[in-house]
C-alpha cells in the first residue's frame, strides 16, 4: 500500500486512543473506517504532522483493511504499530 504514511496515527490520535481507556463514559460516533481492523487515509494532498498533539486529521478516504504489522483499534481511523 503506497499511502501507508497517510494512514498512521499522529500524536493527537494516539492521545485520544489512550484517553479512551480512562473515560469510559464518553460516547462517540464512528465512520466506517473506525471499525476494528480498518484504516482510512487522508486526502491525496493533505499533509499529516505526526508530532501534532492537538489536531486530528480528517481520515475518511479509501478505507481498507489494516496493514500487516499494524493495529487498527475501534474508534479511530488510523493505524498504530504493533
C-alpha positions as CSV (number, residue, x, y, z in Angstrom):
1,X,0.0,0.0,0.0
2,X,1.7,3.2,-1.2
3,X,-0.2,5.5,1.1
4,X,0.7,3.8,4.5
5,X,2.2,7.1,5.9
6,X,-1.2,8.8,5.3
7,X,-2.9,6.0,7.5
8,X,-0.6,6.0,10.5
9,X,-1.8,7.7,13.7
10,X,-0.4,11.1,14.7
11,X,0.2,12.1,18.3
12,X,-3.3,13.6,18.8
13,X,-4.9,10.3,17.6
14,X,-2.7,8.2,19.9
15,X,-3.7,10.5,22.8
16,X,-7.4,10.1,22.0
17,X,-7.0,6.3,21.9
18,X,-5.2,6.0,25.3
19,X,-7.5,8.6,26.9
20,X,-10.5,6.4,25.9
21,X,-9.4,3.8,28.4
22,X,-9.6,6.4,31.2
23,X,-13.0,7.9,30.2
24,X,-15.5,5.1,29.7
25,X,-18.5,7.4,29.9
26,X,-17.6,9.2,26.7
27,X,-19.7,8.2,23.7
28,X,-18.8,8.9,20.1
29,X,-20.0,8.1,16.6
30,X,-17.8,6.4,14.1
31,X,-17.4,6.4,10.3
32,X,-17.0,3.0,8.6
33,X,-13.2,3.1,8.9
34,X,-13.4,3.2,12.7
35,X,-14.4,-0.4,12.9
36,X,-11.5,-2.6,14.3
37,X,-9.2,-3.8,11.6
38,X,-9.8,-0.9,9.2
39,X,-7.9,2.2,8.5
40,X,-8.7,5.2,6.3
41,X,-6.4,7.7,4.6
42,X,-6.3,11.5,4.5
43,X,-6.8,13.2,1.2
44,X,-4.1,13.0,-1.5
45,X,-2.7,16.5,-0.9
46,X,-3.2,16.6,2.8
47,X,0.0,16.5,5.0
48,X,-0.1,14.9,8.4
49,X,2.1,16.2,11.2
50,X,2.9,13.1,13.2
51,X,4.0,15.1,16.2
52,X,0.9,17.3,16.4
53,X,-0.8,16.5,19.7
54,X,-3.9,18.7,19.2
55,X,-5.2,18.4,15.6
56,X,-6.7,15.1,14.3
57,X,-6.5,14.9,10.6
58,X,-9.7,14.0,8.7
59,X,-9.3,10.4,7.7
60,X,-12.3,9.4,5.6
61,X,-10.8,8.4,2.2
62,X,-10.2,4.9,0.8
63,X,-10.9,2.8,3.9
64,X,-9.1,-0.5,3.7
65,X,-8.1,-3.4,6.0
66,X,-5.3,-2.6,8.4
67,X,-1.8,-3.3,7.0
68,X,0.2,-6.2,8.3
69,X,2.3,-5.3,11.4
70,X,-0.2,-2.6,12.5
71,X,-3.1,-2.4,14.9
72,X,-6.3,-0.6,13.9
73,X,-8.5,-0.2,17.1
74,X,-12.2,0.6,17.1
75,X,-12.9,4.3,17.3
76,X,-10.0,5.7,15.3
77,X,-9.4,5.5,11.6
78,X,-5.6,5.3,11.7
79,X,-3.1,2.5,12.3
80,X,-0.9,2.0,15.3
81,X,2.4,0.0,15.1
82,X,2.1,-3.3,17.0
